[in-house]
Amino acid sequence: MKVKTKQCNSKMCIICGMDNPCSLKAPFYEMEDKSVMTIFEFKDIHQSYPERTHGGMITAMLDELGLRSLWPFENTYGVTMEIKTKFRKPVPYNQKLKGIGKVISNMPRFVQSEAKIIDFEGNVLAEANIKYLKLPPDKIVSNSCHTDEHNIFVPDDTKEIN
């Protein structure tokens, strides 16, 4: 599927933060079908049991995918109200994975998304259904730091994700 545009990263986010040493530094792409995709890799510092990624990190990635899936439709932020995660198979670390997020329902104040993490053999490893309350940035953070914090563009030449 063709990449329409690349989204910005942030400085310190555990999922996309470029200055956070524990971050996945995941890139996110808006696709031609209005979904959002990422190719990323959990590291051994994200482990739970040996050879398994911690469920909190898995859920954090699904949450990130869910909210970012709103951005092809509108430029707004939101906070998670509810997330229901299903862990289908062990999620490995030190292995490339794909994340996909899609909006299911978009209302004036709320958005509902679904997200999943799959391996490159097409197996769904984890998935979530997420509900967000849409809020402007000044209602989420106490100052205007969000512009500097969340607008780090890291160019690359990704044009398609299979």
PyRosetta script that sets phi, psi and omega in degrees:
from pyrosetta import init, pose_from_sequence

init()
pose = pose_from_sequence("MKVKTKQCNSKMCIICGMDNPCSLKAPFYEMEDKSVMTIFEFKDIHQSYPERTHGGMITAMLDELGLRSLWPFENTYGVTMEIKTKFRKPVPYNQKLKGIGKVISNMPRFVQSEAKIIDFEGNVLAEANIKYLKLPPDKIVSNSCHTDEHNIFVPDDTKEIN")
pose.set_psi(1, 144.3)
pose.set_omega(1, -176.1)
pose.set_phi(2, -80.9)
pose.set_psi(2, 141.1)
pose.set_omega(2, 174.8)
pose.set_phi(3, -80.8)
pose.set_psi(3, 129.0)
pose.set_omega(3, 177.1)
pose.set_phi(4, -87.0)
pose.set_psi(4, -46.0)
pose.set_omega(4, 177.9)
pose.set_phi(5, -159.6)
pose.set_psi(5, 162.1)
pose.set_omega(5, 176.8)
pose.set_phi(6, -103.5)
pose.set_psi(6, 137.6)
pose.set_omega(6, 177.5)
pose.set_phi(7, -86.4)
pose.set_psi(7, 161.4)
pose.set_omega(7, 178.4)
pose.set_phi(8, -77.0)
pose.set_psi(8, 156.3)
pose.set_omega(8, 171.5)
pose.set_phi(9, -98.1)
pose.set_psi(9, -178.6)
pose.set_omega(9, 174.9)
pose.set_phi(10, -123.9)
pose.set_psi(10, -177.2)
pose.set_omega(10, -180.0)
pose.set_phi(11, -83.8)
pose.set_psi(11, -51.0)
pose.set_omega(11, -166.9)
pose.set_phi(12, -119.1)
pose.set_psi(12, 2.3)
pose.set_omega(12, 179.4)
pose.set_phi(13, -57.3)
pose.set_psi(13, 141.1)
pose.set_omega(13, 179.1)
pose.set_phi(14, -66.9)
pose.set_psi(14, -21.8)
pose.set_omega(14, -179.3)
pose.set_phi(15, -96.3)
pose.set_psi(15, -49.3)
pose.set_omega(15, -173.9)
pose.set_phi(16, -116.9)
pose.set_psi(16, 3.2)
pose.set_omega(16, -174.8)
pose.set_phi(17, -67.2)
pose.set_psi(17, 126.8)
pose.set_omega(17, -177.7)
pose.set_phi(18, -83.1)
pose.set_psi(18, -20.0)
pose.set_omega(18, -179.4)
pose.set_phi(19, -104.2)
pose.set_psi(19, -0.7)
pose.set_omega(19, -178.9)
pose.set_phi(20, -92.1)
pose.set_psi(20, 116.6)
pose.set_omega(20, -177.2)
pose.set_phi(21, -64.5)
pose.set_psi(21, -19.7)
pose.set_omega(21, 179.0)
pose.set_phi(22, -95.2)
pose.set_psi(22, -4.3)
pose.set_omega(22, -176.3)
pose.set_phi(23, -69.8)
pose.set_psi(23, 154.0)
pose.set_omega(23, 172.6)
pose.set_phi(24, -75.0)
pose.set_psi(24, -19.7)
pose.set_omega(24, -176.7)
pose.set_phi(25, 54.0)
pose.set_psi(25, 37.6)
pose.set_omega(25, -174.8)
pose.set_phi(26, -69.4)
pose.set_psi(26, 134.2)
pose.set_omega(26, 172.0)
pose.set_phi(27, -87.4)
pose.set_psi(27, 147.8)
pose.set_omega(27, 179.3)
pose.set_phi(28, -126.6)
pose.set_psi(28, 135.9)
pose.set_omega(28, -175.4)
pose.set_phi(29, -125.0)
pose.set_psi(29, 135.4)
pose.set_omega(29, 172.1)
pose.set_phi(30, -86.7)
pose.set_psi(30, 126.9)
pose.set_omega(30, -173.7)
pose.set_phi(31, -98.5)
pose.set_psi(31, 166.8)
pose.set_omega(31, -177.4)
pose.set_phi(32, -62.9)
pose.set_psi(32, -23.5)
pose.set_omega(32, 178.5)
pose.set_phi(33, -91.7)
pose.set_psi(33, 10.4)
pose.set_omega(33, 179.5)
pose.set_phi(34, 74.8)
pose.set_psi(34, 8.8)
pose.set_omega(34, 171.1)
pose.set_phi(35, -81.8)
pose.set_psi(35, 171.6)
pose.set_omega(35, 173.9)
pose.set_phi(36, -120.7)
pose.set_psi(36, 136.3)
pose.set_omega(36, -179.8)
pose.set_phi(37, -129.6)
pose.set_psi(37, 156.1)
pose.set_omega(37, 172.5)
pose.set_phi(38, -144.9)
pose.set_psi(38, 148.5)
pose.set_omega(38, 168.3)
pose.set_phi(39, -113.1)
pose.set_psi(39, 123.9)
pose.set_omega(39, -172.9)
pose.set_phi(40, -149.1)
pose.set_psi(40, 177.2)
pose.set_omega(40, -179.3)
pose.set_phi(41, -148.2)
pose.set_psi(41, 119.5)
pose.set_omega(41, 169.9)
pose.set_phi(42, -68.7)
pose.set_psi(42, 150.9)
pose.set_omega(42, 179.2)
pose.set_phi(43, -110.9)
pose.set_psi(43, 169.6)
pose.set_omega(43, -178.5)
pose.set_phi(44, -63.0)
pose.set_psi(44, -22.2)
pose.set_omega(44, 176.2)
pose.set_phi(45, -70.1)
pose.set_psi(45, -10.5)
pose.set_omega(45, 178.5)
pose.set_phi(46, -98.9)
pose.set_psi(46, 13.2)
pose.set_omega(46, -173.4)
pose.set_phi(47, -76.5)
pose.set_psi(47, 157.0)
pose.set_omega(47, 169.5)
pose.set_phi(48, -106.7)
pose.set_psi(48, -97.1)
pose.set_omega(48, 169.2)
pose.set_phi(49, -78.5)
pose.set_psi(49, 160.5)
pose.set_omega(49, 176.4)
pose.set_phi(50, -54.6)
pose.set_psi(50, 136.7)
pose.set_omega(50, 179.4)
pose.set_phi(51, 71.8)
pose.set_psi(51, 10.6)
pose.set_omega(51, 179.1)
pose.set_phi(52, -132.9)
pose.set_psi(52, 136.8)
pose.set_omega(52, 176.6)
pose.set_phi(53, -77.8)
pose.set_psi(53, 143.6)
pose.set_omega(53, 179.4)
pose.set_phi(54, -63.2)
pose.set_psi(54, 137.1)
pose.set_omega(54, -179.4)
pose.set_phi(55, -58.7)
pose.set_psi(55, -30.9)
pose.set_omega(55, 177.3)
pose.set_phi(56, -66.1)
pose.set_psi(56, -38.5)
pose.set_omega(56, 177.4)
pose.set_phi(57, -69.7)
pose.set_psi(57, -38.2)
pose.set_omega(57, 177.3)
pose.set_phi(58, -62.1)
pose.set_psi(58, -47.3)
pose.set_omega(58, -179.7)
pose.set_phi(59, -64.7)
pose.set_psi(59, -37.4)
pose.set_omega(59, 177.8)
pose.set_phi(60, -61.8)
pose.set_psi(60, -42.3)
pose.set_omega(60, 177.9)
pose.set_phi(61, -63.9)
pose.set_psi(61, -43.7)
pose.set_omega(61, 178.9)
pose.set_phi(62, -62.0)
pose.set_psi(62, -40.1)
pose.set_omega(62, 178.2)
pose.set_phi(63, -63.0)
pose.set_psi(63, -43.7)
pose.set_omega(63, 178.4)
pose.set_phi(64, -61.6)
pose.set_psi(64, -44.8)
pose.set_omega(64, 178.4)
pose.set_phi(65, -61.1)
pose.set_psi(65, -41.6)
pose.set_omega(65, -178.0)
pose.set_phi(66, -61.7)
pose.set_psi(66, -47.9)
pose.set_omega(66, -179.4)
pose.set_phi(67, -71.9)
pose.set_psi(67, -40.3)
pose.set_omega(67, 178.7)
pose.set_phi(68, -62.5)
pose.set_psi(68, -23.8)
pose.set_omega(68, 178.7)
pose.set_phi(69, -68.6)
pose.set_psi(69, -14.7)
pose.set_omega(69, 175.4)
pose.set_phi(70, -76.6)
pose.set_psi(70, -29.8)
pose.set_omega(70, -171.0)
pose.set_phi(71, -63.1)
pose.set_psi(71, -28.1)
pose.set_omega(71, 173.6)
pose.set_phi(72, -65.7)
pose.set_psi(72, -18.0)
pose.set_omega(72, -178.3)
pose.set_phi(73, -97.5)
pose.set_psi(73, -38.5)
pose.set_omega(73, 179.8)
pose.set_phi(74, -158.4)
pose.set_psi(74, 150.7)
pose.set_omega(74, -178.1)
pose.set_phi(75, -93.0)
pose.set_psi(75, 83.6)
pose.set_omega(75, 178.6)
pose.set_phi(76, -143.8)
pose.set_psi(76, 165.1)
pose.set_omega(76, 178.1)
pose.set_phi(77, -108.2)
pose.set_psi(77, 178.9)
pose.set_omega(77, 178.3)
pose.set_phi(78, -168.9)
pose.set_psi(78, 168.4)
pose.set_omega(78, 176.3)
pose.set_phi(79, -121.7)
pose.set_psi(79, 145.7)
pose.set_omega(79, -177.7)
pose.set_phi(80, -71.5)
pose.set_psi(80, 127.3)
pose.set_omega(80, 175.7)
pose.set_phi(81, -98.0)
pose.set_psi(81, -37.6)
pose.set_omega(81, -177.0)
pose.set_phi(82, -156.0)
pose.set_psi(82, 139.4)
pose.set_omega(82, 174.7)
pose.set_phi(83, -139.3)
pose.set_psi(83, 128.3)
pose.set_omega(83, 177.8)
pose.set_phi(84, -115.5)
pose.set_psi(84, 109.0)
pose.set_omega(84, -177.0)
pose.set_phi(85, -102.5)
pose.set_psi(85, 136.4)
pose.set_omega(85, 173.0)
pose.set_phi(86, -117.7)
pose.set_psi(86, 122.6)
pose.set_omega(86, 177.8)
pose.set_phi(87, -96.3)
pose.set_psi(87, 110.6)
pose.set_omega(87, -175.3)
pose.set_phi(88, -88.2)
pose.set_psi(88, -41.9)
pose.set_omega(88, -178.4)
pose.set_phi(89, -145.9)
pose.set_psi(89, 160.0)
pose.set_omega(89, 175.8)
pose.set_phi(90, -56.8)
pose.set_psi(90, 136.6)
pose.set_omega(90, 178.3)
pose.set_phi(91, -99.2)
pose.set_psi(91, 116.0)
pose.set_omega(91, -177.0)
pose.set_phi(92, -78.4)
pose.set_psi(92, 161.7)
pose.set_omega(92, 168.4)
pose.set_phi(93, -111.5)
pose.set_psi(93, 167.1)
pose.set_omega(93, -175.5)
pose.set_phi(94, 59.3)
pose.set_psi(94, 35.7)
pose.set_omega(94, 177.6)
pose.set_phi(95, -145.3)
pose.set_psi(95, 133.7)
pose.set_omega(95, 178.7)
pose.set_phi(96, -63.4)
pose.set_psi(96, 134.5)
pose.set_omega(96, 179.5)
pose.set_phi(97, -132.6)
pose.set_psi(97, 164.6)
pose.set_omega(97, 177.9)
pose.set_phi(98, -119.3)
pose.set_psi(98, 137.7)
pose.set_omega(98, 174.4)
pose.set_phi(99, -117.3)
pose.set_psi(99, 141.0)
pose.set_omega(99, -179.4)
pose.set_phi(100, -134.2)
pose.set_psi(100, 132.7)
pose.set_omega(100, 176.0)
pose.set_phi(101, -127.3)
pose.set_psi(101, 140.0)
pose.set_omega(101, 179.5)
pose.set_phi(102, -141.0)
pose.set_psi(102, 142.2)
pose.set_omega(102, 174.1)
pose.set_phi(103, -77.8)
pose.set_psi(103, 132.8)
pose.set_omega(103, 175.8)
pose.set_phi(104, -98.7)
pose.set_psi(104, -41.3)
pose.set_omega(104, -177.2)
pose.set_phi(105, -146.8)
pose.set_psi(105, 130.6)
pose.set_omega(105, -179.0)
pose.set_phi(106, -126.5)
pose.set_psi(106, 108.0)
pose.set_omega(106, 179.7)
pose.set_phi(107, -111.9)
pose.set_psi(107, 171.7)
pose.set_omega(107, -176.9)
pose.set_phi(108, -56.7)
pose.set_psi(108, -39.2)
pose.set_omega(108, -177.3)
pose.set_phi(109, -110.1)
pose.set_psi(109, -14.6)
pose.set_omega(109, -174.3)
pose.set_phi(110, -132.5)
pose.set_psi(110, 154.5)
pose.set_omega(110, 172.8)
pose.set_phi(111, -138.6)
pose.set_psi(111, 143.3)
pose.set_omega(111, 175.8)
pose.set_phi(112, -120.9)
pose.set_psi(112, 131.0)
pose.set_omega(112, -178.0)
pose.set_phi(113, -129.5)
pose.set_psi(113, 162.3)
pose.set_omega(113, 169.6)
pose.set_phi(114, -125.2)
pose.set_psi(114, 147.3)
pose.set_omega(114, -179.3)
pose.set_phi(115, -142.6)
pose.set_psi(115, 152.6)
pose.set_omega(115, 176.5)
pose.set_phi(116, -148.3)
pose.set_psi(116, 155.4)
pose.set_omega(116, 174.1)
pose.set_phi(117, -115.4)
pose.set_psi(117, 127.7)
pose.set_omega(117, -179.7)
pose.set_phi(118, -129.4)
pose.set_psi(118, 155.6)
pose.set_omega(118, 174.8)
pose.set_phi(119, -90.0)
pose.set_psi(119, 176.6)
pose.set_omega(119, -176.0)
pose.set_phi(120, -80.7)
pose.set_psi(120, 5.2)
pose.set_omega(120, 170.4)
pose.set_phi(121, -99.2)
pose.set_psi(121, 0.3)
pose.set_omega(121, 177.2)
pose.set_phi(122, 91.6)
pose.set_psi(122, 5.5)
pose.set_omega(122, 179.2)
pose.set_phi(123, -78.1)
pose.set_psi(123, 129.6)
pose.set_omega(123, 174.2)
pose.set_phi(124, -77.0)
pose.set_psi(124, 120.2)
pose.set_omega(124, -178.4)
pose.set_phi(125, -94.8)
pose.set_psi(125, -37.9)
pose.set_omega(125, 178.9)
pose.set_phi(126, -155.5)
pose.set_psi(126, 151.4)
pose.set_omega(126, 178.2)
pose.set_phi(127, -149.5)
pose.set_psi(127, 159.7)
pose.set_omega(127, -178.6)
pose.set_phi(128, -148.2)
pose.set_psi(128, 152.7)
pose.set_omega(128, 170.2)
pose.set_phi(129, -115.2)
pose.set_psi(129, 126.3)
pose.set_omega(129, -170.0)
pose.set_phi(130, -130.7)
pose.set_psi(130, 139.3)
pose.set_omega(130, 175.1)
pose.set_phi(131, -117.1)
pose.set_psi(131, 134.6)
pose.set_omega(131, -178.6)
pose.set_phi(132, -124.7)
pose.set_psi(132, 148.6)
pose.set_omega(132, 167.7)
pose.set_phi(133, -97.0)
pose.set_psi(133, 121.6)
pose.set_omega(133, 179.0)
pose.set_phi(134, -72.9)
pose.set_psi(134, 132.9)
pose.set_omega(134, 178.2)
pose.set_phi(135, -144.3)
pose.set_psi(135, 144.6)
pose.set_omega(135, 173.4)
pose.set_phi(136, -71.4)
pose.set_psi(136, 155.0)
pose.set_omega(136, -176.9)
pose.set_phi(137, -53.5)
pose.set_psi(137, -37.0)
pose.set_omega(137, -177.6)
pose.set_phi(138, -69.8)
pose.set_psi(138, -11.1)
pose.set_omega(138, 174.6)
pose.set_phi(139, -93.4)
pose.set_psi(139, -10.0)
pose.set_omega(139, -179.0)
pose.set_phi(140, -100.4)
pose.set_psi(140, -43.8)
pose.set_omega(140, -179.9)
pose.set_phi(141, -113.7)
pose.set_psi(141, 153.9)
pose.set_omega(141, -172.6)
pose.set_phi(142, -79.9)
pose.set_psi(142, -11.7)
pose.set_omega(142, 177.9)
pose.set_phi(143, -140.6)
pose.set_psi(143, -172.7)
pose.set_omega(143, -174.8)
pose.set_phi(144, -90.7)
pose.set_psi(144, 25.1)
pose.set_omega(144, -177.1)
pose.set_phi(145, -69.5)
pose.set_psi(145, -13.7)
pose.set_omega(145, -174.8)
pose.set_phi(146, -61.5)
pose.set_psi(146, -29.8)
pose.set_omega(146, -178.7)
pose.set_phi(147, -65.0)
pose.set_psi(147, -48.3)
pose.set_omega(147, 179.2)
pose.set_phi(148, -71.3)
pose.set_psi(148, -34.7)
pose.set_omega(148, -175.0)
pose.set_phi(149, -75.4)
pose.set_psi(149, -35.8)
pose.set_omega(149, -169.9)
pose.set_phi(150, -112.5)
pose.set_psi(150, 12.0)
pose.set_omega(150, -177.9)
pose.set_phi(151, -122.4)
pose.set_psi(151, 54.8)
pose.set_omega(151, 178.3)
pose.set_phi(152, -102.9)
pose.set_psi(152, 109.6)
pose.set_omega(152, -179.9)
pose.set_phi(153, -94.0)
pose.set_psi(153, 123.7)
pose.set_omega(153, 178.7)
pose.set_phi(154, -114.0)
pose.set_psi(154, 99.9)
pose.set_omega(154, -176.1)
pose.set_phi(155, -67.6)
pose.set_psi(155, 147.9)
pose.set_omega(155, 169.6)
pose.set_phi(156, -151.3)
pose.set_psi(156, 177.4)
pose.set_omega(156, -175.7)
pose.set_phi(157, -109.2)
pose.set_psi(157, 26.1)
pose.set_omega(157, 178.5)
pose.set_phi(158, -67.5)
pose.set_psi(158, 121.2)
pose.set_omega(158, -179.1)
pose.set_phi(159, -117.3)
pose.set_psi(159, -14.0)
pose.set_omega(159, -177.0)
pose.set_phi(160, -154.2)
pose.set_psi(160, 143.8)
pose.set_omega(160, 174.7)
pose.set_phi(161, -128.9)
pose.set_psi(161, 125.4)
pose.set_omega(161, 179.2)
pose.set_phi(162, -87.9)
pose.dump_pdb("model.pdb")
